[in-house]
Amino acid sequence: MRFEIKLLGYPLEHSISPIFQKVALDSCGIEADYIACPVSESMLPNEVQKIREDGCLGANVTIPYKEKIIPMLDTIDSVASKLGAVNTIVKQNDKLIGYNTDIFGFTKGLIEHGRFKPTGKKAMIFGAGGAARAAAFALANQNVDRMTIINRNYERARLLSNELRNNGFSCYAQALDYEDLQSVVEQSDLIVNSTPIGMGKHPEENVSILTSNQLRRDIYVYDLVYSPIETPLIQQAKAAGAKTLGGLPMLIYQGASSFTMWTSCEAPVELMFEAANKTLNIK
């Protein structure tokens, strides 16, 4: 019997997850296909129901459904519950269980690939959605000194900063309006873009949330967008002489963690990176 693993989101034209997950499945000799399912919000319950059918091992969930999918599942683990966001669904005994592997992917990407240690640093996050929540909780777990969250919807940023405080993290968390942007950038050690701004085939694909004039050489810029590899933000950061990290390591590591949950096999991370790099023309 050939199994299926789904990727639920919209749009999905940019996603390379089916490519590196297919390589991983083949490498481990698992008879399964990883299938991108671009789905409208009205059809999302239908697609979730299909995961319950025989032959489906589970799914990944991406923008814009990481939060909206939660009521459609049977249960979620403690990490996903704390984040209020699910990116991985595993079927166990006919039950759909939601997990979140983004914290793991974010942290491993930043520390191991980026060689940046966030402990004691001042961080600034753009966004307040599922990816931003993972970034915020990951950095709080790493004991950053201060975290500032900036979002177009200020109320969402405020709620996220309040959650961090209510969860007993030691870092100081605050939400600010865009008008206070520059003063915060000047005091930050780490900038994280968790929005889709700068992503290929996005309405704002040519937009950078910051310019080179706003950045310092000693600021570290972590853009969670992975396609293109050099987003407008990363280009601006490099022009300022700052160190940068794109979103590919986070994508691979969170995907590898999901892979192990579905298959009980150790993910071939190096092969997954190779497939992703080849697809994105990284030499």
ABEGO torsion letter per residue (X at the ends): XBBBBBBBEOBAAABAAAAAAAAAAAAAGBBBBBBBBBBBAAAAAAAAAAAABBGBAEBBBBOAAAAAAAAABABBBAAAAAAGBBABBBBBGGBBBBBBAAAAAAAAAAAAAAGBBABGBBBBBBEABAAAAAAAAAAAAAGBABBBBBBABAAAAAAAAAAAAAAGBABBBBBBBAAAAAAAAAABABBBBABABGBBGBAAAABBABBAAABBAABBBBBABAOBABBAAAAAAAAAGBBBBBAAAAAAAAAAAAAAAAAGBBBBAAAAAAAAAAAAGBX
